[in-house]
Amino acid sequence: MTRLFKRTALSGARRTVSLQPFTTTSPWNKPIGSGATFQASTDPATADLLDTAYDRDIASWQWSHPIYWAIASDPLVTVTEDGGRVVQYRIPASATPALPDITVTASDSHMHVVQPDRRTLFEAWLFERTGPTTATAGYIVETDLLSNGLLLGVRGYGGSAIGGLMRKHEIANRYIPHPIAMAPPSEYMLSGWVWPATREDASGPTLYQGNIPMGTFAAIPPGVNIGALGLNADGLALATALQDYGLYVVDSSDAWAIYAEPGSDEPRLDAMWANMPTIRAQMRVVTNNTSANNGTPGTPRRPLAARPILN
């Protein structure tokens, strides 16, 4: 079943944009090219990326990004943003933001809602309901799922919050056909940013003390035989994505954090998490990823994403 899914996804079949968003040429869909060049493990940015002084995490709960699909009969909710801007959009009555767990009270309270047109996504940070048809949020962005995902967003790097999110169906199929969003601790980050980022955390100039700028692109070099690393099936799915598509630094965190959609299969995420030290040790920063060489130059390691459709 998994093998059939892979063949279909790579054959040019249509792609439901709410499940795998953005244009085919978006950096959130582009495979790595054969002309990619990589830092040595001792170069400053890669050395910080590999530093095991901070642990790994797969954020799938209070720091993650729940996605809901609204229909035309769902309530039209008036959301008041910090600063007074008012936005109205449809939100299912059962939709809830990413909430803290029992032991950790902090959360970014992200909540993202695809509208009935299946093209428009409202991204919200620090979302809180105040009534059946009212809510507040720290920041709201309207995202076109048929755009490149870089124009606006509520994540630190300036683009869409769902770019690079590992989705539930991807975890279930052990197949992640896109780059992965990653966030290192702020003390390992470098103030300033590189493409595709357009900004950094507001506190970046004060808190960043390392060598990893926002927007950094990293991957497992093609010469690494990931099949010989002794990975379990879920770890191998992650390693495959990181070799074929790589990762982008999109935010800061308290760990070597990647992100899975809430509701993903937790035992599979646990298995993936167990393999992350081995996988992480193989990562290297890519030195020639630019807007002109989106995904790096050369022949892509995988076929381009299929034509997007609304569904």
C-alpha positions as CSV (number, residue, x, y, z in Angstrom):
1,M,0.0,0.0,0.0
2,T,2.8,2.4,0.9
3,R,4.6,1.6,-2.3
4,L,1.5,2.2,-4.4
5,F,1.0,5.6,-2.7
6,K,4.6,6.6,-3.6
7,R,4.2,5.7,-7.3
8,T,1.0,7.6,-7.5
9,A,2.4,10.7,-5.8
10,L,5.4,10.9,-8.1
11,S,3.6,10.1,-11.4
12,G,2.1,13.5,-12.1
13,A,-1.3,12.7,-10.5
14,R,-3.2,15.7,-9.3
15,R,-2.4,17.1,-5.8
16,T,-5.0,18.3,-3.4
17,V,-3.7,21.7,-2.4
18,S,-5.1,21.7,1.1
19,L,-3.2,18.5,1.8
20,Q,0.0,19.5,0.0
21,P,-0.1,23.3,-0.5
22,F,1.6,25.8,-2.7
23,T,2.9,26.0,-6.3
24,T,5.0,23.2,-7.8
25,T,8.0,25.6,-7.8
26,S,7.5,26.8,-4.2
27,P,10.6,26.0,-2.0
28,W,8.1,24.1,0.1
29,N,7.7,21.6,-2.8
30,K,11.0,21.6,-4.6
31,P,13.4,18.6,-4.4
32,I,17.1,19.1,-4.0
33,G,19.1,19.5,-7.2
34,S,22.1,17.5,-8.2
35,G,24.2,20.6,-8.0
36,A,23.8,21.2,-4.3
37,T,26.9,22.0,-2.4
38,F,27.3,21.3,1.3
39,Q,29.3,22.7,4.3
40,A,31.8,20.6,6.1
41,S,30.6,19.3,9.5
42,T,33.0,21.7,11.2
43,D,31.7,24.9,9.5
44,P,30.0,27.1,12.0
45,A,26.4,26.9,10.9
46,T,26.5,23.1,10.4
47,A,28.4,22.6,13.7
48,D,25.7,24.5,15.5
49,L,23.0,22.4,13.7
50,L,24.8,19.2,14.9
51,D,25.5,20.3,18.4
52,T,24.0,17.6,20.7
53,A,24.0,20.0,23.7
54,Y,20.3,20.6,22.8
55,D,17.9,17.7,22.4
56,R,15.5,16.9,19.5
57,D,11.7,17.3,19.4
58,I,8.8,16.5,17.1
59,A,6.3,19.1,18.0
60,S,2.8,17.6,17.5
61,W,0.8,19.3,20.2
62,Q,1.1,22.7,22.0
63,W,3.7,24.0,19.6
64,S,2.3,22.6,16.4
65,H,-0.1,23.8,13.8
66,P,-3.7,22.3,13.7
67,I,-5.5,22.7,10.3
68,Y,-9.3,22.6,10.0
69,W,-11.5,22.7,6.9
70,A,-14.6,25.0,7.1
71,I,-17.8,24.5,5.1
72,A,-20.2,27.2,4.1
73,S,-22.6,26.5,7.0
74,D,-19.9,27.0,9.7
75,P,-20.1,30.1,11.8
76,L,-18.7,33.3,10.5
77,V,-16.4,34.3,13.3
78,T,-15.2,37.9,14.0
79,V,-11.6,37.7,15.1
80,T,-10.0,40.8,16.7
81,E,-6.3,40.9,16.3
82,D,-3.9,42.6,18.7
83,G,-3.9,46.2,17.6
84,G,-7.6,46.2,16.8
85,R,-7.7,44.9,13.2
86,V,-10.9,42.8,12.7
87,V,-11.0,39.8,10.4
88,Q,-14.1,37.6,9.6
89,Y,-13.8,34.0,8.4
90,R,-15.6,30.7,8.8
91,I,-14.4,28.4,11.6
92,P,-15.9,25.1,12.5
93,A,-17.5,25.2,16.0
94,S,-15.3,22.2,17.1
95,A,-12.0,23.8,16.0
96,T,-9.5,24.5,18.8
97,P,-6.0,26.0,18.7
98,A,-2.9,24.1,19.7
99,L,-3.4,23.9,23.4
100,P,-0.8,23.3,26.2
101,D,-0.7,19.8,27.7
102,I,-1.2,19.1,31.4
103,T,2.4,19.7,32.4
104,V,3.4,22.5,30.1
105,T,1.3,25.7,30.3
106,A,2.9,27.5,27.4
107,S,1.7,27.4,23.8
108,D,1.7,29.5,20.6
109,S,-2.0,28.6,20.2
110,H,-1.8,28.4,16.5
111,M,-4.9,27.5,14.5
112,H,-5.3,27.5,10.8
113,V,-8.6,27.2,8.9
114,V,-9.0,26.4,5.2
115,Q,-12.1,28.2,3.9
116,P,-14.9,26.6,1.9
117,D,-13.3,27.7,-1.4
118,R,-10.4,25.3,-0.4
119,R,-7.9,27.9,-1.6
120,T,-7.9,30.4,1.2
121,L,-6.2,29.7,4.5
122,F,-6.5,31.9,7.6
123,E,-3.5,31.4,9.8
124,A,-3.7,32.6,13.4
125,W,-1.2,32.9,16.2
126,L,-2.3,33.1,19.9
127,F,-5.9,32.3,18.9
128,E,-8.5,32.3,21.6
129,R,-12.3,32.0,21.4
130,T,-14.3,34.5,23.3
131,G,-17.8,33.4,22.2
132,P,-19.5,31.2,19.6
133,T,-18.8,33.8,16.8
134,T,-16.0,35.9,18.4
135,A,-12.3,35.4,19.0
136,T,-9.0,37.1,19.5
137,A,-5.6,36.5,18.0
138,G,-2.1,37.9,18.3
139,Y,-1.6,37.8,14.5
140,I,-3.7,36.7,11.5
141,V,-2.6,36.2,7.9
142,E,-4.7,35.2,4.9
143,T,-2.7,32.8,2.8
144,D,-3.4,31.7,-0.8
145,L,-2.7,28.0,-1.0
146,L,-2.0,28.3,-4.7
147,S,0.8,30.9,-4.0
148,N,4.4,30.0,-3.2
149,G,3.7,30.2,0.6
150,L,6.3,32.9,1.2
151,L,4.4,36.2,0.9
152,L,3.1,36.3,4.5
153,G,2.7,34.0,7.4
154,V,2.6,33.8,11.2
155,R,5.9,32.0,11.6
156,G,9.2,33.7,12.5
157,Y,10.7,33.4,9.0
158,G,7.9,35.4,7.5
159,G,6.1,32.8,5.3
160,S,3.2,30.4,5.8
161,A,3.0,28.5,9.1
162,I,2.0,25.3,7.3
163,G,5.0,25.2,5.0
164,G,7.1,22.2,5.9
165,L,4.6,20.7,8.3
166,M,4.5,16.9,8.3
167,R,0.9,16.0,7.7
168,K,-1.1,13.2,9.2
169,H,-1.4,11.3,6.0
170,E,2.3,11.6,5.4
171,I,3.1,10.1,8.7
172,A,0.6,7.3,8.1
173,N,2.1,6.5,4.6
174,R,5.7,7.0,5.8
175,Y,6.2,9.3,2.8
176,I,7.0,13.1,3.1
177,P,7.2,14.6,-0.3
178,H,8.4,18.1,0.6
179,P,11.0,20.0,2.7
180,I,10.5,20.0,6.5
181,A,10.2,23.0,8.8
182,M,12.8,23.1,11.6
183,A,13.5,25.4,14.5
184,P,16.7,25.4,16.6
185,P,17.1,27.1,19.9
186,S,17.5,30.9,19.6
187,E,21.0,30.8,21.1
188,Y,22.2,28.9,18.0
189,M,20.7,31.3,15.5
190,L,22.4,34.2,13.8
191,S,20.7,37.6,13.5
192,G,19.8,38.3,9.9
193,W,18.2,36.0,7.4
194,V,18.7,34.2,4.1
195,W,16.2,33.3,1.4
196,P,13.4,32.2,1.6
197,A,13.1,33.9,4.9
198,T,12.1,37.6,4.9
199,R,12.4,38.3,8.6
200,E,13.4,36.9,12.0
201,D,12.0,36.9,15.5
202,A,11.6,40.4,16.9
203,S,13.9,39.4,19.7
204,G,16.5,38.0,17.3
205,P,19.1,40.8,17.5
206,T,19.1,40.4,21.3
207,L,18.7,36.7,21.7
208,Y,20.5,35.1,18.7
209,Q,24.1,34.2,19.6
210,G,25.0,31.4,17.1
211,N,25.6,30.8,13.4
212,I,22.3,29.6,11.9
213,P,20.4,32.4,10.1
214,M,16.7,32.2,9.6
215,G,15.9,30.6,6.3
216,T,18.9,28.2,6.4
217,F,18.6,25.2,4.1
218,A,20.1,21.9,5.2
219,A,20.0,18.3,4.0
220,I,21.6,14.9,4.1
221,P,24.2,14.9,1.3
222,P,23.5,12.4,-1.6
223,G,26.7,10.4,-0.8
224,V,25.2,9.2,2.5
225,N,23.7,5.7,2.3
226,I,20.7,6.2,4.6
227,G,19.7,2.6,4.1
228,A,22.8,1.6,6.0
229,L,22.2,3.7,9.1
230,G,20.1,1.1,10.9
231,L,16.9,3.2,10.9
232,N,13.4,2.0,11.7
233,A,10.8,2.5,9.0
234,D,9.6,5.8,10.3
235,G,13.1,7.1,10.8
236,L,13.9,6.1,7.2
237,A,10.9,8.1,6.0
238,L,12.3,11.2,7.7
239,A,15.8,10.6,6.5
240,T,14.5,10.1,2.9
241,A,12.7,13.4,3.0
242,L,15.7,15.2,4.4
243,Q,17.9,13.7,1.7
244,D,15.5,14.3,-1.2
245,Y,14.0,17.7,0.0
246,G,15.9,18.9,3.0
247,L,14.7,21.3,5.7
248,Y,14.3,25.0,6.2
249,V,14.9,26.9,9.5
250,V,11.7,28.8,10.0
251,D,11.5,29.7,13.7
252,S,13.3,29.3,17.0
253,S,12.6,26.7,19.7
254,D,14.0,25.1,22.8
255,A,15.2,22.0,20.9
256,W,16.1,20.6,17.4
257,A,12.5,20.8,16.6
258,I,10.5,19.6,13.6
259,Y,6.7,19.8,13.3
260,A,3.9,17.2,12.8
261,E,0.2,17.9,12.4
262,P,-1.7,17.3,15.6
263,G,-3.5,14.0,15.4
264,S,-0.6,12.2,13.6
265,D,0.1,8.6,14.6
266,E,2.0,9.1,17.9
267,P,3.8,5.7,18.0
268,R,5.2,6.4,14.5
269,L,6.3,9.8,15.7
270,D,7.9,8.2,18.7
271,A,9.8,5.8,16.4
272,M,10.9,8.7,14.2
273,W,12.0,10.6,17.3
274,A,14.1,7.7,18.5
275,N,16.1,7.8,15.2
276,M,16.6,11.5,15.1
277,P,20.1,11.6,16.7
278,T,21.4,9.3,13.9
279,I,19.7,11.3,11.2
280,R,20.7,14.7,12.6
281,A,24.4,13.7,12.6
282,Q,24.2,13.4,8.8
283,M,22.8,16.9,8.2
284,R,24.8,19.6,6.5
285,V,24.0,23.2,5.6
286,V,23.5,23.7,1.8
287,T,25.6,26.6,0.6
288,N,24.0,27.4,-2.8
289,N,20.3,27.6,-2.3
290,T,19.0,31.0,-3.5
291,S,15.9,32.4,-5.1
292,A,17.6,31.9,-8.5
293,N,18.6,28.3,-7.6
294,N,15.4,27.3,-5.8
295,G,16.1,23.9,-4.3
296,T,19.7,24.3,-5.6
297,P,20.8,23.8,-9.3
298,G,20.9,20.7,-11.3
299,T,18.6,17.7,-11.8
300,P,16.0,17.3,-9.0
301,R,16.3,14.2,-6.9
302,R,12.6,13.6,-7.3
303,P,10.0,14.6,-9.9
304,L,8.3,17.9,-9.2
305,A,5.1,18.0,-7.3
306,A,1.9,17.2,-9.2
307,R,-0.4,19.9,-10.5
308,P,-2.4,21.3,-7.6
309,I,-6.2,21.2,-7.5
310,L,-8.8,22.5,-5.2
311,N,-10.9,19.9,-3.3
